[in-house]
Amino acid sequence: MLNSSHKIGTITPGSPAEKAGLVPGDIITKINNVELVDIFDYHYYSDDANITVELLHEDGTTTETLVEKEEGEDLGVIFCNGLMDDYKSCSNKCAFCFIDQMPPGMRETLYFKDDDTRLSFLQGNYVTLTNMKMADLDRIIAYKLGPINISVHATNPELRVKLLHNRFAGDILEKIRKLYEAEIPMNAQVVSCPGLNDGAELDRTIGDLLQFAPVMSSMSVVPVGVTKFRDGLYPLRTYTAEEAGKVIDQIERWQQVAMEKIGNHFVQASDEWYILAGRPLPEADRYDGFIQLENGVGMLRLLHEEVLDALEDIKKPLFMKKRKVTIATGKLAAPFMKKLADIITEKFNKVTVEVIPIVNNFFGEEITVSGLITGQDLIEQLKDKDLGDNLLLSCTMLRAQEEVFLDDITLSELKSTLQVKVRIVQSDGHDFVHAIIGR
């Protein structure tokens, strides 16, 4: 029976694989006589120069092929299955899991909980390590993989077992120490829940993880997100503005400790804390190179810096038509986006910008981020409004590489219903400026 997980999907033109005669549909079973398990094995063994590849063809025959290549040169194979193996689902039942808070009736893929460590290396996903045994860590160490992004949440073993609802979750420090001693680069994440892993427990977690710096490069703290679909789940609430301020103070105290100890800030609060507390964002150099952007740490500060850079680079045209654009965004970022729009229109004064904060009726009003806005909420709250020449939407609202919102409404359907030109803005300040001024 053919192993479809190892089947070649495409071959890069001009690559060593193409020159050696490998074709889509072939299955790579061995490299240098070593049987492959997954994508880690493939990358490790295909890194050598002049490798021997065993192929299983669609007609059931097997051949061995010498592939001539330089050491470290990419073989040029893209597999049908990116992992060359089944995806590992999450074995936890986290108190704060967002997928457990999803409404029924959405597409099946949105309910899949992945906790596959391989995706941490390949795509930057955060993983809990509860699916991993010490032998799995030995493999990571042998292959010198990194960085690995770890969802820690708490280092107190009993608390972590409770948070993840997994009796095997308490050995996190033992696993991190093993990676640390092997100098495998790491990043950490904490989803902070009121009354559970904040306060003294957050101090304990930060202190425990700081001992592994600089091998552990950074740590982010993000507030829990709570939807209206929590029937039967652990009782959680969101943070108040006063509580958010206390978390910021706590993190900034630890940043001072880290600066004295290792020369960088180590632990970062996500942008949401600052907006919720009504405090200004930290300066750009406080983010240590924006390591934790994917967790919403420094994203708004970086956008602000990029907008200023873009405005310096763009010359104001002598003649410019009047123009109106509408920005639809989450309630959280709306005030900040209005400030950025005002900076842009101060230079380009023939442009009018209206920022409309979208209330998340789909998931519940306490969900305020742009990335969870649905097509139906956009349509309901923007219909019958004068949206001007363009409606600007963040790329985070759409599925990766697709023009579909979370609720399966397509971008085409949105445009048709609202009767407006829509421009999807990428997550950088230059594209934001160009979208507003119409370039």
Number of C-alpha atoms within 10 A of each C-alpha: 4 13 12 17 19 27 25 20 17 17 19 13 11 9 15 22 22 18 13 15 11 22 16 17 18 23 24 26 19 19 22 15 13 14 13 18 15 17 18 19 18 22 15 15 18 22 17 19 15 15 20 19 23 21 22 21 18 13 8 10 8 15 9 15 16 16 20 16 20 14 12 12 13 16 24 17 22 15 22 16 17 16 19 22 15 11 17 15 12 17 16 20 16 19 18 22 19 16 12 17 18 17 14 9 7 12 11 8 7 10 15 13 18 15 23 22 26 20 19 17 16 15 9 17 18 22 23 22 25 21 17 15 10 12 9 13 18 14 13 19 18 11 14 14 15 18 18 25 24 23 20 24 26 32 23 19 16 13 17 23 20 18 22 23 15 15 14 17 24 20 17 21 19 11 16 20 15 16 22 19 11 16 17 19 20 21 25 24 23 22 18 23 21 15 11 17 22 21 16 12 18 22 15 16 19 25 15 14 23 22 15 19 19 17 18 24 21 25 25 24 27 20 20 20 20 20 22 15 16 16 9 6 14 12 10 17 15 17 19 13 15 11 16 22 19 15 22 19 13 17 22 16 13 20 20 15 17 20 12 11 13 13 13 20 24 29 26 26 27 23 25 21 24 18 18 16 18 13 14 10 16 13 11 15 10 15 23 17 11 18 17 24 16 12 17 16 22 27 18 23 19 20 18 20 15 18 23 17 13 19 18 10 10 11 10 12 8 5 7 12 10 12 17 19 24 22 24 23 25 24 19 20 17 20 16 16 22 16 12 19 21 17 16 23 16 10 12 19 13 15 20 18 21 18 20 20 20 24 22 22 16 19 20 13 14 17 23 22 20 23 17 18 27 22 21 18 16 20 16 12 14 18 12 10 9 14 23 15 16 19 25 21 21 19 18 17 21 24 13 10 7 10 15 19 21 18 17 15 16 16 17 11 13 19 14 11 12 19 12 15 15 19 17 18 21 14 15 17 22 20 16 24 23 16 19 26 22 15 7
